[in-house]
């Protein structure tokens, strides 16, 4: 095959420097730190493609007549993992006829210029080699370009691709082996984690003579690691004496130990809790020859017990049990702590009842007596004084346990709820203060709504009156006329802001109701436009209307507020002499209202924050009119109350279009 390759591609004599580059590349590829197969192979493709001046590098898998792309470079080549081709439509069909490197410098001038791959993709240069794993074909590694290979492939390119093919085959094989081993290990670990208890045989001194395989999953030791070791050497030093005194003697006397709990050290050096049952194995002479043990890890159960104990302490909950016939009372440690008594001290029912002061004592006696006599349960919260004189609130819960209709015992819990009671009292107090603050605030809103609105209406009226009286005296576009217009516009803006604020506050307090009725949308829109006409005229803005009578269900006052705000915004952000278009039309069961302006428009960042209460944009208009961003938020909430929607389309410098969709019914 090498002779055939030389006829297709004349080899070029090169310097030792080029060979050294390719050897360094092979070293770089083979010494990658990543252990992830895809990362390794894709890096190899990248480095090789760039060094030999190709555009595309591919590692394929070939099965029968199917060619599948498994790895490729560059990422934007248009290829994807798993992409399939018919083998005969790829240059690799040429490669697989060889057992060595195939290189073609200029496909159109070669004997393969009519190959289906050339006709489909016009790839002019190509170099590749088959990849073999254990003598079996895996696929190919190849590099190609739509440009001819200037000067042709050099001898070290052949060596590079040949060695690279061998490295890929070895790397894929190693990954397969590692994957297979990992799967076997995972299966083994799964079996181990669900294995039975640890079964062992010891001599009479505790030395392991047999250990079941489950020791690996329970203690981390293999059976071989434990054989010959003394069991006692793994036991926690605090538990050894207990075991020697309570179990070892019984075992020597041939007595079975049914259950004993202790701590044992695992291979990691951590102590876990063990529960063991040990049976003596006697010889013919009746003497104990060996000990057979069955052990299990009870660490989780112990943790639950400790957590329960900790939970009792954290929640200040103690448990108790009372035997009616013997008058004996049993407490958990936490109950002693609540009473502030020494743990384990002698207690009786009559004494502990004395800790309840005044009427609380009568109440606790009453519920206990009723529980004993009737078998009732109780749940009561009472004041309480500890042995140290600490005043607390406690919740006492008790349940009677009866037999043959007679209460034999009682049990329950006793919880220190002082913090909860104090918190509840604080909440009640804070609620009262909040009610008073709310009442004061509502009075303030009432004053603002009545007095300030009245004052603004007076200012607006006076400004309008001044303009009318002085229109024949003051020249048009004079400084005085401008100031009067500015005065009127400022007062109008402030008035609109005040109305928006009051409406928005009422909505936040849920103090606003939708009074839907049959309305003529045209009438509401035209009235809203007429109220804003003077503001538009002052800026020389023409408002064009395309509105028709449409009957729908809605709150005319709320919708008027929406339309006024949208029109006001359009005027505010439109230059002098501009144009605003307002239209309304019916769409089956909805109404579409559109307010379109030729104003300054908005960028995407502003559009995204238009209806955000916490990040509303505040922009000045084309005549420096102030904007708070509150109007659109109010519009959105009022439209939402009508089960409608609002959207916006805008480009900076090209104006904005607001579209409102409302249901007809």
N, C-alpha and C positions, 0 to 999 in steps of 0.2 A: 504494500500500500504506500510505503514511503516513496517509491519510485513514481507511482501514479501522482502523488501529491506534488512532487517536484515538477512534473510536467505541467500540472495545472497552475502552479504558483512558483515562479523562479525565486529562489532564496537569495536574500541580500546579505552580503558580508557586512558585519557591524563591528563596532568597537567593543572592548571589554566593559566599558561603562554601561552600555545598554543591557548587557547580560547581568551586570551587578544590580541594576535597578530592578530587574525582574526577580532576582534571587532575594533581594530585600523585601519585595512585595510578598513573595511566598512566605518568608519568615514572619512578616507582619500579619498575614492571614492566618497562618497556623498557630500563632501565639496569642490569639485574641483572648481577652479575659472573660468575655461573656460565655456562659454555658448554654445559652438559649440557641437552639439550632437555627431558627429563622434569622436571628440577628447575625449569627456567624456567616451564613450563606449569603445573605443580602449584602453584607459588608464586603465579602469576597468578590461578588459581582460588581459592586460599585468601584472598588479599587482597581480591579482588572480592566473594566470597561474604560475607565479614565486613562490608565497607563498605556494601553495599546491603541487608543484613539478611536474606539468604536462608540456607537450611540446607544446600543441596547445589549444587555446581558440577560440570559435566561438559563435557568436550570429546569429541565422538563422531566416528566415521568412518562414513559412510553409503555403502553399495554396493548398488545395486538396491533391494530392499526390506528389507535387513538394516541394523540400527543396532547398532554395536559401541562399547562404552565403551573409550576409549583412555587418558584421564586423568580423575581425579575428586578431589573434596575434599568432606568430610573422609575420612581413611583408614578410620574406623569406620562409614562410611555403609552398609556391607553390599554395596557394589559391588566388583567386581574387574576388573582389566585384561583385555580380551578378552571380557567378558560381552556376550552378544548378545541383542537384542530384535527383534521384528518392527517395522519402522518405523511401521506404522499404529497400534501400541499405545503410541507415545510422543508427547508434545506436539510433538516435532520434525516430525511429519508436518504439523502446522499451520504451523510455521516455514518449512518448505521450499516452501510455496505462496507465500511472500513473498520479496521480494528485499531486505528490510530487517528492522528489529527488530520482533519480535512480543512484546507484553507483556500479561499477563492478571493483574489484581489479585485477583479472587475468582472462581475457576473455577465454583463451584456456582451463581453468579448470572450466568454468561456463557452464550453460545450453545453452548459446548463442554462443558456439564455432563454430557453423556452420552458423552463421549469415553472410549474403553477405558482410557486411562492414568489418568483420574480415577477410574473405577470400580475399577481395580486398586490404585492407590497413594494416592488421596485427596490429591493435591498441589493446594493451593488457589491458590498464586501461582506465576507463571512468567514469565521473560523470556529470550529467546534470539534468535540470528541465524545464518543459514547462513555457513559458512566456504568461501571460494572460493580456489583456487590456479590462477593463469593462466586464469581464467574457468571452470574446471572445479570441480564440487562436491567438496569434501573431506568435510564433515560439518557439525556445528553446535557452537556453544558456548552453553550455557544454564545458568540458575540457577533453582532452584525451592524451594518450602517447603510443608509441610503446613498452614501458617497463611496466611490472607489477608494481602495487603500493605496494612497500615494506611496510609491516606492516599494509597495508590497510588504507582506509579513516577513519579519526577520527570523532567523533560526531560533533565537531565544524566545520568540513568541510561541513557536511550536513546543519548545521545552516547557514553557510556562503553562500553556493550556493542558499539556499532557500530565504534568505533575498536579495541576489544579483539579483535573478530572479524578485522579487517584485520591487526592485529599477529600474531595466531595464524597466519593464513594465510601471512604473510611469514616468520614464524619457522620454521614447518614446511617451507616451500619452501627456505629457506636451509640448514636441516639436511639436506634431501635432496641439495642441491647439494654440501654439504661431505662428506656420506657418499659420494657418487659420486666426488668428487675423491680422497678418501682411498683408496677401493678401487682407483682407477686408479693412484695413487702406489704403493700396496702391490704391485700387479701389476708395475709398472715396476721397483720395487726388487727384487722376486723375480727378474725376468729379468736385471737387472744383476748381482745377486749370483752368478748361475750362468752369467755370460757367459764368453766365451773369453779367451785371453791378450790382452794389450795389444799391438796391432800399430801401428807408427809408421814414418814416413819422415822422415829428417833431411837437412839439407845436410851437407857435409863438416865443418862446424864444430860440428854437433850441434843446430842449430836445427830445431824441429818444423815440418814442412811438411804432414804428414798424421797424424791421431791417430784410432784406432778408438773407437767409443762406450764400450768397456769401460774406458776411462780413468776414467770417472765412478765405477765401482764399485771400481776398484783404487786410484786416487790421490785420488779426490774431485773432480778437475778435469773439466770438460766439455772436449770436443775444442776448442771455440772458445777456451777459456781458455788452452790450451797452445800453440795455433798461434802461431808467431813467437817463442816463448820458447826459450832455449837449454837443452838437456837437462842440461848440466853445472852450470847454476845451481841445480839441485835436488839435486845429489849431495852427500853428506856430505864435508866438507872433508878428512877423513882418508882418504877413498877416491879423491879426484880424482887425486892424484899417481900412485897405483897404476894407475888406468885409463889415464892418459896414457902411462905408461911401458910398460904391458903390452898395451894393446889399440889405442890410437889409431894408433900407428906401423904395426901390422899392417893396420889398416883402410885407411890411406893407401896401403899397398903392395898393396891389393886382396886381402888375405887375410881369410878368414871367421873370426870369433871365435865358436866353438861354444857356449861357456858361460862367463859371468863373473858373479861375485856382488859386490854392493855395496849401500850404503844410499842411499835416495832419500827426499826430503821430500815428504809428501803435503799436501793442502790445509789440514789441521788444524795443520800445522807439526811433525807427528811423523815420525820416520824409520822406514821399513819396509825390509825386505830384498828386493832385486830380483835375479832371475836373468835375464840377457839373452843372446840369441844375435843376433849382428849380421852382416849380409851386405852387402858393398859392391855398389853398382849402378854399373856402368861405362857411359860414353858410347861413341859410335862411335869416338872416338879412343883408347879404352882407358883413359882417365883416370876415376878415381872421381868420379862426379857426385853421388851420394846414398848414404845409408846406410839399410838396411831392418832394423828391430829387432823382435824378438818377445820380450816380457818377461812375467814372471809374479811374483806376490807369493809369496815363500818365507819370510815372517816366521814363520809357525807352525812350519815345519820347522826354522828356525834356533833358535826357542825350545825346541823339543824337544831339539836338539843341546846347547844351553846347559844345559837342565834335566838332561839325562843327565850332562853334565860335573859339574854341581852335585851331582847325586845321588851320583856317584862320590865326590866330596869329602866329602859329608855322611855317607855310609855307609862312608867310608874303604876304598873298593874301587878297586883299580887293575887295568888290563888289560895283558897282555903277549903277545908272539909270539916264537917261537924257530925259526930256520931251521937244521935239522939239518946240512945239507951245508956251509953257510958258517959255522956256529957264531955267527951274528949274532942278537942279542937286541934287541927293541924294547919300550919301556915307554911307558905313558901318564904324564902329569904326576903323577897321584895316587900312582903307584907310587914315584916319586922322593921324594914327601913322606913316604910310609910308611917308606922306608929312610933318610930324612933326608939325602938326597944332593942336590947342586945339579941342578936340572932341566936335562936335555939333556947331562949329563956322560957320558963314555964308560963303558960297562958291558960285562961279559961273564959268561957263566954260572958259570965257576969262581969269580970274585970274589964274586958275590952269594950263592953257597952258603956262603961263609965266615961270613956273618952269622948262621948257625944254630949254636948252641952244642952241644957234646957229642954225645949220641946223636941229637939233632934233626938234625944235619948228616948222619949216616948214614942216617936215615930219608928225608930229602928226596932224597938221592942215589939211594937204592934205588928210590923210586917213579918218579923221572925216568928212570932206566935201564930200568926195566921198561916204561915207556910207550914209549920209543924202540925197544926190542927187540921188544915184543909188540903195540904199538899200543893199550895199555891207557889208561884214564883214571884219575885219582886225585883224591881229596878228603881232605885231611889237615890237622889243626890242630896247630901246634907252637909252642914258645917261640922267641923271636927277639930279637936285639940289634941296634939300629940303628947307623948310622955315628957317632952322637953318644953311644952307650952306653946308650940308653934301652931298658929291657927291655919287650918286648911279647909278646902272643900273636897269631899270624897264622893265617888259614885259606888254604891254597894249593890251588887247583883247576886241573887241567890236562887237556887233551884232545889226543890224537895224531891227526894227519891223514896218512893213508897213501895211497900211489900204487903200484900194482903190488905190493902186499904189503909195501911198505917205507915206514917213517915218514919223511915229507919235512919236516914242520913240526909244531910244537905251539903251542897258544894256551890262554889261561886267565885267571883272575883271582887277585888277591892281596889279602886283606882283613885290616885291623887289627881283631881281635875281642877286644882286651884288656878293654874295658869289659864285654862279654858274659861272658867267662870269670870276671872278678872278681865280677860279679853272680851268676853260677851258684854260685861258692864261698860267697858271702854267703847265698844261698838255702839251700844245704846246711846251713850253720852255723845259720841261723835255724830250719830244720826240726828239727834236733837239739834246739835249745832248746825249740821248741814241743812236741816229744814229751815232754821232761822236765816242762814245765809241765802238759801234759795228764795225765801220770801222777800228778803231785802233786795236781791238781784231782780226779781220780777217787778218790784215797785220801781226800780231804776229803769228797767226796760220800758215800763208804762210811761214814765216821765219822758224818756227819750222819744218814744213813739209819738207822744202827744205834743209835748212842748217844742222839741227840736224840729219835728216835721212841720209844725205850724210856723216856726221861725223861718225855716228854709223856704216855705211857700211864700211867706211875706217878702223875703229877699228876692226870690224869683219874680214875683209880681212887680215889685218896685223896679227891678232891672228892666223888665219888659216895658213898663210904663215910661221909664226914662228914655228908652230907645224910641218909643213911639212919639213922645213929646218933642224930642230933640232931633228927629230924623230930618226935619226941614231946615234946621239951624246948623247942624253939624255936617260938614262935607263927608261924602261917602269915602271910606278907606282912610279917614283922618286918624290921628293918634287917639283922639277922644273916643271916636266910634269904635276903634279897635279895643280900647280898654273896657268900654261898656260891654262889648261882645264877650271879651275875656271874663268879665265879672259874671255875666249871665251863664257862660259855659261852665265856670268853676262852681258856681252855686248849683247848677243842674247836675254836674258830676257828683258833688258832695251829697246832694239829695238822693241820687240813684244809689250811691254807696250806702247811705243810711238805710234806705229801703231794703237793699240786698242783705245788709247785716242783720236787720230785724227779722227778715224772712228766714235767713239761714239759722239764726239763734232759735227761732221757734221750731224749725225742723229738727235741730239737734235735741231739743227738749221733747220731741214728739208731740208738740203743741199745735200742730197744723194738720188739718183734715182736708181730704180731697172731696169737694162737693161737686160730684159729676152731675151734669144735666145735658140735655140736648142743646148744642150751640151751633151757630153758623161760624165756621172757621174763618171765612172771608171777612166777616164783620170784626172779629177779634184782631185779625192781622192788619186790616185797614186802619182800625183805631190806633193800634200800636205804632204803625208807620206815621200816622198824622201827629202823634205825640212827639215823634223824633224828627219831624220834618224841619222844624226851625233849626235844630242842631246841624242837620245836613245842609240847609241853606246857608248857614254861616260859613261853611267850608266850600260852598259852591258845588256840592255833591248832588248828583241826580239819582233818585231812587226809582228804578223801573220795576213795575209790578206785573206779574202774570198769575192772578189769583181768581179763582172761581168759587161760587157758592158751594160749600161742602158741609153737610150736616154730620155731626159726630158727637160722641159723649165725652165731656171733659169739664174741667174746672176752668172757667173763662179767666178768672183772676190769675191763677197760676200760669196758664198758658200765655197770658198777656205779659207777665213778668219775664217768661222765657224769651218771647219775641222781642221785647224792649231791650233786653240784655244783648241778644244776638245782633240786633240792628245797631244799638249803641256802639258795640265793639267794631262793627263794620265801618261805621262813621269815624270812630276814633282812629283806626289804623289805615284809613284811606286818605290819600293826598287831596289837596284842594283841586276842585274841578273833576274829581274822579266819578266813578259810577258804581252803584250797588244794584244788584238784581235780586228780587224776592219773588219766589214762585211757590205755589201750592197745588198739588194734584192728588187725585185719588188713585190708589193702587190696590184694586180688589178690596181686601178687608183692612187696608191701612191708608194713612194719609202721609204724603211726603212733603215736607216744608224745607225749602232750600234758601239760604241766605248767602249770596256770593258777592265778594268785593274784589277790587283791583288794587288792594293795599299792599303793605310791606311784606305780607306773608310770614311764614315761620319755618324754622329748620326742624329736623326730626326730633331733636332733644326737647325743644319747646312743646311740640305736639304731644310727646309722650307724657309730659307733666301737666297738661292743661287741666285734667280732672283729678289731680292728686292733691288732697287736702293739705298734706304735709310738705309739698314742694311746688306750690302753685307759682307760675311765672308772673312777675310784676313788671310790665313794660309800659313806657310812655307812648302816647299816640303821636301822630304826625305833627300836631301842634303842641306837643309836650303835655297832652292831657294825661293825668295820672291813671294808672290801672292797678287794681289790687289782686286780680285773678280770682276774686270771690264770685263774680257774676257767673262765670261758666260752671263753677262747682255747683252753684245754686240751680242753674239750668239743668244740669245733669241729674240732680236729686229730684227736682220737680218733674222732669220727664220720666224718671224711674217710677215715681208715684203713679204715673199714667200708664205703666207697663210699656213704655216706649224706649227709644234709643236715640243717641246723638253720636254723630261721627264727623270727622273733619279731614279734608284734603287740602294741603297747602304746600307751596314752595316759596322759599325766600325770594322776595322781590317780584312775585307773580300773583300775590293775593291769596285769599282763603275761601273755601266753600264749606259751610256747616250744613249738614243734612240731619233733619229730625224726622223720625218715623213714629207715628202714633196710631194705635188701633182705633178704628171707627167706633166700635162698641166694646 
